[in-house]
Amino acid sequence: MCCNRPCSLHQDTGEKNESILTTKLCRVRCDYINRRMPQDIPLVLASKQLLDPSSLLNNGRNITNATWEMLQSSVFSIALPTLFSIIFTISIPLNSISLWFLCKHSRPWTPTIVFCINLTIADLLYSMLLPFQIVYHSKGNYWPFGDVLCRIVTVLSYGNMHCSVLTMMSISIERYLGIVLPLRYKVMRSIRTSVLACIIIWVLVLLPLIPLMQNTLTFHLRDLPMVTCFDVLPKEMFPALRDYIIYFGSLLLLFFFLPLLVMGFCYISIILTLLHSSSTQLRESKRQTVYLVIVLLLVVTICYLPHIVIAVIHYVLLADDKTFYVAYKLSLATAGFNCCFDPLVYYYGSKEFRRKIQKKLCRCAVVGFSENTPIFSEHDMQITPIQKAPRI
């Protein structure tokens, strides 16, 4: 660093666990520092210094004024806890009921039901971890649960969200094969294949998150009543800003952008196939199928496309020493609303599922209804049998 001005920031050069801020790396000239850092500056602000990236990497316990303002933003202390509370309140009961019916009252199982069970488990686990985030942000970004729990909550939160996205992609592929390519689908359809696919999904989402488990994710801001969790990353994890952008950019590409493209392709192909079908026997069912597929596509797009766009903007600005972190965190939180929409669209959109709930919860008599009736019928799951496969 070119500045010859002595530093009086109460740094402990003997500490080994230095951290870098994930939100912004500031590159400023020394004359800017000399103008902005007078000797009589208050203690709280004097403990924060504007540095160039190389100096920040070597002095990871310094934070910038912009970061201080970001951590004190009402988005973190008010908006995020509110959003997480809404998601938790809606998602837990809906997904709990869905999981109970899927496991206990859906016989015989089909590959789609296996994927739906996996999706429900991922949504439930994500929602069950939200109270930790609610407490953390409502206390002014103070994490009181320790570093180990911070690592676990961070890894599982990201892992469950990524698993949910990949499982929805798998469901869209299965429906695509069943309607657009029914002959090939018959060969590939099996419970064993679906279970294996779910196992592979969990492995794929957890392996890239191993670095988060191996590093300290909590950071105590000295002279401030704040202990952050995952808003500050250890410097040894990302020696350069480029490494940080590559890592999280890859997660965004693999677990959000590409799955969204695949789901869009599958559902649009399904819509076109059904619309161009010459069969009039199932005209009403076909029309309802098109509507449901459109709803599925809209839900996925509304939940995840804003996060993808804002994340890309965040990484681009970060490379230019700017930050979009507040909007990035907000978009990541709103993406969690997908946990609330999944059971409404995938499960409660099924006629048999609604009839099961009516009988079990409301104890209403259902004429001609059997306990062995599958929750998801062929029409509910939008899987057209081979002998009725539409012609394109």
C-alpha positions, 0 to 999 in steps of 0.5 A: 500500500502506498500510504505512509500514514501510520495506522491506529486501528487497534489491530492485533497482527498476531491473530491468525484467523483473519477474515475478508468481507464478502460484501465489498473490496474497496480500492482507494488512493491514499489521498482519499484515506487521508481526507476521510480518516482524520485523527479525531474520528470516533472510535467506532468509525476509526476501527474501519478503514478503506483499503485496496484489495491487496491490503484488505487481504492481508489485514482481514479484520479491517472493515469499510464504512460502506460495510458498516452501513450495510450491516446496519441497514433496515433490510437486514434487521427488519425486512429479512426477519419479516420475510423469513418469518412469513416463509416459516409460518406458511411452509412448515404446515403445508410441507408437513401435511404434504410429507405425511400424505406422500409417505403414508397415503400414496400407494403405489409409489411412482418416480414422481412421488419419490421426487416430490418426497425429496422436494418436500424434505428439502423444503422442510429442512430449509424452513426449519433452519429459518428461525436461526436466521430470524434471530440473527438478523433481528438482533442486529446481525448478532449470531449467538449460536457459535461458529459450528452451528453457523457452519451447519446452518449455512451449509444446510440452508444453501444445500436444501435450496439447491436440492429443491431446485435440482429436484424441481428440474428432475420433475420437469424432466420426468414429465417431459419424457412422459409426455413428449418422449413417452416410449423412452420414458417407459424404459427409464421409469423406475422407482430405483432410478428416481431414488438414485437420482435423489441421492446423486442430487444430495451429493451434488449439492453438498460437495461444493459446500465443503469449503464452508464447513472447513472454515470459520464463518463467524466474525466478531466486529471489535468495539461493536456489539456484532458477531456476523455469520457468513456475512464475513468469510475467512481470507484463506478461503478466498485469497483473491476477489476473483476466487470469491466470484468464481466460487459463488458464480459457479454455484449460481450457474449450476444450481439456479441458472442452468436448472431454470433453463432446463425447466423452461425448456421442458415445460414449454415443450410440454405445452407445445406438445399438448397444444399440437396434439390432435387427440380430442378424447382428453381435451378438457384434461389437456387444457387443465394440464397446460394451465398447470404447467404454465403456473409451474413455469411462472412460479419457478421464474418469479421465485428464482429469476430475480435472484439470478439477475441480481446476483449477476449484477452483484458479482459484476459490481463486486469486480469493479469494487462496488457492492449490491449486497443488500439487494443480493441478500433480499433476493436470496430470501425472496427465493425461499418463497418457493418452499411455500408454493411447491406444495400448493402447485405440485401436491394440492393441484392434484384432485386425489390429493385434495380428496385424501385431505378432505377425507382424513382431515375433515372426515367427509365421506367420499363416494367410491374412494379407495384407500389404495387410490394413488394420490397422483393420477396420470392426469394429475401428474401430467404423464400421458400413457403410451397408448394415448401419447399425443402426436406432434 
